[in-house]
Amino acid sequence: MRLRLTIAYDGTPFRGWAAQPGHPTVEAALRAALEETFASVATLAVAGRTDTGVHALANVATVDVEGGPPPERAAAALNTHLPDEISIVEAAEAAPGFHARHSATARSYRYRIFTRATPSPFELRRSWWLPRPLDLDALSDAAALLRGEHDFRAFTPTETQHEVFVRVVERAEWIRHGDHLDFEITADSYLRHMVRTLVGTMADGIDLAPLLAGADRAAAGRTAPPWGLYLVAVAYSADGR
Amino acid sequence: MRLRLTIAYDGTPFRGWAAQPGHPTVEAALRAALEETFASVATLAVAGRTDTGVHALANVATVDVEGGPPPERAAAALNTHLPDEISIVEAAEAAPGFHARHSATARSYRYRIFTRATPSPFELRRSWWLPRPLDLDALSDAAALLRGEHDFRAFTPTETQHEVFVRVVERAEWIRHGDHLDFEITADSYLRHMVRTLVGTMADGIDLAPLLAGADRAAAGRTAPPWGLYLVAVAYSADGR
């Protein structure tokens, strides 16, 4: 049976999603819980391979399992074996041929900035505390430039395993919620550190226009810290393939 | 100079507000920060002496200090000496005669329940996870009974230092925000564990009507856990006395 898992995690204690020997990762914790819950567990596929410290509200994984609880009881069973920082929000049997990564058509991320002059204990490791005036109109103008197809190589480290640097941004906007400024972005996929470097560049007030056609990394701004970033949703085509 | 401090804290690591030798408390941490910041620090007064594990968004304290930064720089100065779980949100010179506890006319608390079937890592120690159906209409009817003047002795431990058990509730209502149910209450003051025992009793579906005229503690329900409770605001009369 192929399980489709919707997973929330607080990225703080993890060296990102992908298993690395000797380091705590979300993948390793989930694999251990799966192995405690099912007799047989094949390779995990995931929609978003998040970096160290990055959070997820609804990452999606698929895994073939045998010999365990039925899908409707899998979330509760897995949660008893997971640390508090990881929760299976939903578990269901996947449609035939569905693959968490290959079937995904888009990923949505949120980057959260907390703008109050004084810090909040409830924002620790949940947002980037940037207690200085940020111009929402200027940020919105910058976000508008991002929409569409661009070469984003200025927003990823120079030493890279990416071969293609063009990505298609479907949605990019800034929204104010009280003392928070949230950057919401939806794209087909992302370069490494791309969302955080876009946010750092916009927050520094650097003009994005000359950077969106394959400029050097040095031309862009700093990379915003990981604890403001959330993988919010993964989109799939209607037939779930 | 008398300082008026507005304080936010995550109650998780503290044995409540009030200093107790050998235990971490908010008062002790704040006093230590004050003593690092000012040459002379008198007794602290506070509007809400919160219990172990209870949070505050805007508790209010007053303290007479000498020989340190001016009021407009006091919040930043104190925050550099406070643990991340405590933040001075605002510091100002208090009006003459203003006292954080004696001048307070009302305190508002929020109790947060998280109702989703599966837990969330972002709700850990921030709300009471109660993954079962709660009837908002029935809760709202119960809250309506609380408004006005009642003898609340059923909602505080039998062994008590309180001598008067009558309190005046100005506002009591339940509000749904997505997967959260928030109980919002404003009263002149509270008995120990009163808000948490009201919430536990309402969540258990126990009829409040016979309990509001001095019933025994045994007639009420359980005491909800501290990590769902937030001191949200303290009200003062317009002249700030």
Interface residues (C-beta under 8 A of the other chain):
Chain A: A8 Y9 D10 H55 L57 A75 A76 N79 D84 E85 I86 S87 I88 V89 E90 R116 A117 T118 P119 S120 P121 F122 L124 R126
Chain B: A8 Y9 D10 H55 L57 A75 A76 N79 D84 E85 I86 S87 I88 V89 E90 R116 A117 T118 P119 S120 P121 F122 L124 R126
